[in-house]
Each structure stands twice: as structure tokens, then as C-alpha cells.
Amino acid sequence: MKRALLYIPAITFLIGICACRKEETATAFEENIKIRMYEKVDSVKRTLNLMCYTEKMFECANFKIETTYTITDNKITISFIKVLTSSICLTLMGPASTTIELKGLSNKTYDLEFNFGISKVSGLLNITTNSFIATVPVQTKVQFENSYLKRIP
């Protein structure tokens, strides 16, 4: 009898955990994105960095954006998934942000694809010996702050 009474709190605890489990559903990334390009050069390689941040200001300045990206021969695909919150809040208003490092790009024109769940924005990234030029159609979902960037000599 006493042994059975010991199992009751454990079973109650497990039921409580299972009842509180929250299921996430896939939704479209709702925020508008601004992108600032900059080039990083070290003794071995050149990297084009895309600093991406939300237009919306959040209550904590250290929120991040979960992203994935792929680079193929002729296309760069960037998917914005969700805003990641932090258990520690830098109590300064700020955008959620992430930096995407595009390494090993050749001098040519790449198709750009930005995915926001079910919606997408397409454009071009032209890389020459002297510059990076990003072109996207006029819309509000993704905007480049500096669509033309001179390369570091």
C-alpha cells in the first residue's frame, strides 16, 4: 500500500508535463527584413556578409532570427524561419538579427531567393571584381540598405 502511494506523485508529475506540452505549428515568417552587405577579408578568403535584421523593434535587443541558406552554382537561397527569443533580455529595444556569411562566391550573377514560409522574394546578386550589386523588386518584405557595395581591393 505504501509503495503504491509513492507512485502517485510521480504519475501526477508526468501527466502534468505531458498536459503542458505545447505543439508548434509552422507559420510564415511575418517580419519585414532589412539587409546590409559588407565584405570581410582575411589572409585566406573573402566573405560577403549579409547582416539581416527585422524592421520591427522588439523589447530585447538580443533576439535572433533563425535562418537557413544554401549556395549552388547559380543560386543563393535564404529562408527566414522564426524570431528566437532569449531567456536573458538585454532591456534595450532593438531588432532581431542574424548575419549570413556567404563564402566562396565567384564573380558572376546569382539568382537570389528569400523564403518567408509560403511567400518568397526573388532577385539577383551580381558579383564583379569591383563590386557586389543586389537587385530585388520593389516590395516591403526584404530591402537592401546598400544594394551596391564596392569590394575591398
N, C-alpha and C positions, 0 to 999 in steps of 0.2 A: 504494500500500500504506500509506504513512504517513498519507495523507488518510483512509483507512478507519479507522485506529486512533484518529483524533481523534473520530470519531463514536461510538465505543463508550462513553466516559464520559457523553456527552450522552444517549444512548439508555438507558443504565442509570439515570441520574438521573430521566428521565421515567417509566420503568417503576416506579421506586421511589415516586414521587409518586402515581401512579395506584393502586398497590397499597395505599397508606396512606390513601386517601380513605375517610372514614367516612360512611356514609349514615345520616341521621337518620330515625327513624320517628315518626309522630305518636302521642303518648300523652296520656292525660288528665293534667291538672294535679293533682298528688297532694296539695298542701299545703292546710291549712285557713287561711282568711283572716279577719283581724280588720280592721274599718273604723272609722276615727274621722272624723266630719264636722266641718268648720269652714268658716265663711264669710269670704271675702276681699272687701273693698270698696275701690274707689278712686274717683276723681272721675267716672269714666265708667260703670263697670259693677259688678255684683255677681256673684261666682262662688262656687258651692258646691264645695268641695274634699273629695274622699274620699281620705284617707290610708289606703292599703291595705298591710297587712304580714302576713307569714306567722306562724303560731303557732310554727312550728319555728324554732329558733335555728341559724344557720349559722356556720361558722368565720371568716367575714369579714363585717364589719358593712356593707360597701358593695355587697352583692349586690342586684340589682334584679329586679323582676317585669315581664316583657313582657306588655303588655295591649293590647287594642283596645276601643274603645267607640263606640257610635252613640246619637244622640238623635233621636227622631222626635217627632211631635205628642203622642203619648200614652205613649211607651215609652223607657226607657233600658236599653240592653243593654251589659253589660261582660263581656268574655271574658278570662280569665286563661290565658295561653299556656304560659309556662315561666319558670323562675328563670334569670336571666342572671348568670353569674359574671364576675369581673373578673381581668385579668392582674395587677393591683396589689391586694394584700389588706390591708385595714385589720384588723390582727390583734386585733380585739376581737369577741367573739361577738355576733351580732345577727340580727334577722330580715331577710329580703329584703323590699323595699318599693317602692312606687310611689305617686304622687299623681295622681289623675284630677281634672281641672278641668272642671266642668260649667257652661258659660257659657250665658246667655240662657234660663234656665228661667223659665217662667211660674208664676203662683200657681194650681196645680191639682194633681190627683193623677196621677202617672206610674206605669205598671207598671215594675217593676224585674226585670231578668233577669240573673243571674250565670251565665256558662258556664264549665265546667271540663272542656274536651274534650267527652266524650259526656254528662256529667251536668250538670244545671243546677238552680239555686235561684231561685224566683220570689218576688217581694214587691211592696210598694208604697212610693212616696215621695210623701208629701203635703206640698205647699208652700203655706203661707199667708203673709199679710202679716207675721205674727209669728214663724213657726217652720218648721222642717223636721222631719218625722216619718217615719222609716223603719220599715217593718214587714216582717219576714221570719218564716217559720215556725220553730219550734224545731228546730234541727238543728246539726250541728257544722261544716259546710263553710264557712259565712260567718256572721259575727256582727258586729253593730254595737256598739261600745263605748258610744256615745252615740246612741241611736236617736231622742232628742228634742233638738233644738238650737234655742235662741232666736235669732232673726235680729238682726243689728246694726241699731239704729234709724236 
